[in-house]
């Protein structure tokens, strides 16, 4: 299993990202910075997104991910 922590920060800026975990390049645990933390090709590999709750920092990039993966 490959686990990648992307942007484990509490704020987003040019050099920091909201946090999430990516498992085996296909499963995201959180969607805080999926669109800005991954290339378009990496985004297209994501097949499942799990979020513990609907706070902005956990779901922010769900819409963008959906649009870019079509």
Secondary structure by P-SEA (a helix, b strand, c coil): cccccccccccccccbbbbbbbcccccccccccccccccaaaaaaccbbbbcccccccccaaaaaaaaac
